[in-house]
């Protein structure tokens, strides 16, 4: 049973319902629920916990953690893309009207576990401390199952969170990224800017 804890989650559920209950006869609908993404990409996001912690560690030497005991599932961006391709190539009868969690059971981790891995990896470049904030409530806490996508499509993650952190750290070391707090690395900020630029053709 679904238990959304935010308006964002509820809108995702509503969208899934509309898609699954009104597809045309000649159109296949498959729902993919992505685990929390990490790793380098053409426009990396530093509003996602693993990438953010790595950015904080490499630039500031301090990882700020809240919701330390909360669980999250994680998936590397390349594994996520590979899962999408697998679905696109799958037999329609295997994926029509199906819902798949995209991730790997071995990458269900607590927020503190992620911070500790980041500290270990970045520790080879600089000293890193972990700062835990206890006065911020975060209701997001989930340990996900990925047995369905594994059994039906044979999907497993190939890139570990440790490797993904090393990847981001090396890109910081090599000067690939600008200020990690720049708006371009945040989906919320990029969306706000896009709304400001959008022109309604009916007005």
N, C-alpha and C positions, 0 to 999 in steps of 0.2 A: 504494500500500500504506500502511495506517495505521501510525503509529508513536507510540503514546501515551507521554508522558513523566511522567505522573502518574496516581494512582489515580482522580482526578476524570475525566480523559480516558478511562480504561479503562471506567469505569461508563457514560459517554456512548456508547461503542462498543457495549457489551453491551446497552444499552437500544435502540439503533438495530436491532441484530440481532433482538431479540425482537419488536419492532414490525413489521419488514419480513418476517419469516418466519412470522407467525401472524395476519395480518389476516382478519377475517370477510369473506365475499363481498360484503357490502353496505357495506363501510367502506373509505375511501381513506386510505392512509398516505403522507405526504410528510415527509421529513427536511430540516430547515433547520439548517445549521451557520452560526451568526452570527459575523461578524468581531467584533473588540473594539469595544464600543459607546462612543460619546461623545455629549455634548450634554445640554441641559437637559430635565428631565422632572418629573413631579409629585413623585417621590422620586428625585432624582439620586443617582448612585453616585460616591463619591470613593475607591473601591477599584479603579477602572479608570484606566489610565495617563494618558490625555489629560485627563480631568476632574481627576485627582489633581494632575498637574503644574500645571494652571491654578490650582487651589486653593492649592497651595504658593506659586506665583509671586505671586498676588494678596494672600495673607495674610502670607507669611513672606519673600518676596523671594528665596528660594532654591529651586531645583528640584533634587531629589535623584535622580540617575540611576544605575541599575545595569543591566547587560546592554546597554550603549550601542549595540553593533553588531547586536543581535538584531532581527530583522524581526517586524512584526505587521501584519495587515490591520485596517482600521478602517471603521466605518460609523456614521453618525448615527442616533440612536434613531428619528427620524421616517422616515428611509429604511428602516430595519429594519421598522417597522410597515407601511410601504407595501408592502414585499415580502411580508409575511404576508398582507395583503389581496389582493395579486395572485394568490397561490397559492390562497387560498380561492375566488376568482372564476374560476380557470382551469378548462378542460375536464378532467374526471377522467382521461381517457386521456393527457393531457399531463403529469400530475403524480403519478399513482398509482405508488407504490413508488420514486419518484425521490428522489435526494439532491442538494440545492443548497447551495453555499456562498453566503452572502448578504453582499455587499460590492461593491467596485469596485476594479479593478486599479490605478487611479490613487491609491488610498489604502493601498497597501502601503508602509509606511515603517519606518525603523529607530527605535528608542527615542530615540536622540540627535536624529534629524530632528524628531521630535515636540517634544522639549524646546526645540529651536531655534525652532520656530514659536511655541511658547508664549511664549518669551522675547521674540520680536519683537512679538507681539500685546500682551502685558501691559506691555511696555516703554513703551507710550504712557501708562501710568498710574503706573508706579513703576520703580525700578531693579531688575533681576533678574539673579541669578547662577546658573550651572549648576554643581552639585557632582557629580562623577563618582566612584562607588565601584567599585573594581576587585576587591574581595575577596569579592563575593557572586556565587555561581554560579546562573544561571538558564538551564535547559535549553530553555525555550520559545523557539523561533526558527523562524518559518515565513512564507513568502511564498506567498500563496494565489492560485489561479486562480478567476475568476468568469465565465468564458466560457459555462458551461452555463446559468446563470440569465439571462444576457444574451441568448443565442441562443434559448432556449425561451420565456422570459417577457418578454423585452425590457426587463429591469431594468438600470438604471444608477443610481448614487447621484446625488442632486441637491445635497446639502449638503456642502461641503468641510470638511476638518478645521480650516482657518483660520477659517471662519465659525462652526463649533461652539465653538472656543476663544473667539472674540469674544463669543459668546452667554453662555457660562459666566462670563466675566470681567465682563460687564455686570450679570449677576445678583448677583455678589459686590459690585460697586460700588454697586448699588441696595439691598443689604441683604436680598436674598431668602433667603439661606441662613444657617443658624446656624453653629456651629463645624463646619468640614468634617470634623473628626476624631470627631464625634459618632457613636455606634453606628448611628443611623438611616440613615446614608449608606453603611453597609457591609453587603453581603449576608451575609457570614459572621456578623457580630454579630447582625443581625436574625434569622437562622436559629437561632442559639444561644438567643436570648431566646424565640423561638417554641417551641422544644423544651422549655424550662423551664416554659412556660405550658401546654403540651399535656397534656390529660387523656385517658388511655386508657379508652375506654368499656367495655372488657372487665374492667377492674380496679376 
